[in-house]
Amino acid sequence: MKFIKYLFVVLILLGTLSYGLFQISGVQDFLAKKSIEQQFKQRNLFSEEDALSALVCGSRSPFPDPDRAETCILVKAGQNLFVVDIGDGSMSNLQKWQVDLGKVDAVLLTHLHSDHIADLPGLNFASWLGGRSEKLKVFGPEGVEVLVEGFEKAYSEDTKFRVTHHGEGVLPLDTAGYEPIIVQPDKPIIFEKDNLKITAFTVSHEPVEPALGFRFDYKGRSILFSGDTMADENVIQNANGIDVLFHDAIALELIHTIRDIASESGNDTLTKILDDIQTYHENTIRVADLANEAEAGYLVYYHLIPSPRSSLAETLWTRGIDEVRSENWILSKDGTLVTLPVGTDEIIFDTIE
């Protein structure tokens, strides 16, 4: 009892001393400086060994979820850095993780739905401020040139004000804005350099046409992103033997439940939308079957419709998948990191907070 009494007194004294020290301006300044210095340090998100990696910077569809951003994947192949889609909230993740956005080689847009493009202006500015050496390359389907032209016009005053204020030494005008590159169906290889090959292909997302998927091949390792699609033979063919297949999916049981509640409450608009989205997103079970057909090493579900927000919802979301594909699949979340070291068959999963 006497020991506990003395310990209690010591803790009170230490607490009082800490509180007193914290009131001293010099101590406050010191702690603030250390905190800011930590924020300036670049985080080493990726493996230092040579690898092909994919970091999920957005895992949800337009259905709201406070813990997830809309669709976005950051891909690193050797020293090359690409962003595949850039939905709302994904820039916050990239900045929170202190990604050096000035080193992004290009953005690849699977299609022009808002949940895949909303944060493009933010990425454009951050990479410009980060010192990129040219305009931001944006690969995408026909219409991408209209998209970036519209963003440039919308942000033209912002660009002018920032250059006027900070000067071209900080924000050069010749690197401001975008360079749109329309992906041509007859030229599927859109990037081939530094042992990295990126192949584009069309997918089934009608009435959105064309919609694209992308395959990355780097020194014997490979990752494919389906974009938004129904089951598509192009996905199966391009994913043949892939190390990791990222595929969007809709959990029909959850959608049917939400749809019935929306209908019963008289929300005809939401009911119609929930009916419509079932015609251009593939269900979770068929996606697992498709991964088997492609003999994919691992299946990662992304662009989750709707993203599960509880353990019960996750149980419903994944119901039946194990019966089709008993292993080698996961649901992604914001921060899911997949690393494929070169010269191995390893598939390493981690989570970035």
ABEGO torsion letter per residue (X at the ends): XAAAAAAAAAAAAAAAAAAAAAABAAAAAAAAAAAAAAAABBBBABBABBBBBBBBABABBABBBAABBBBBBBBBBEABBBBBEBBBGAAAAAAAAGBBAAABABBBBABABAAAAAAAAAAAAAAAAAGBABBBBBBBBBGAAAAAAAAAAAAAAAAAAAAAAAEAAABBAAABEBBBBBBBAABABABBBGGBBBBBBBBBAOABOBBBBBBBBBGGBBBBBAEBBBBBAAAAAAABGBABBBBBBBBAAAAAAAAAAAAAAGBAAAAAAAAAAAAABBBAAAAAAAAAAAGBABBBBBGBOBBBABAAAAAAAABGAAAABABGBBBBBBGBBBBBBBGBABBBBBBBX
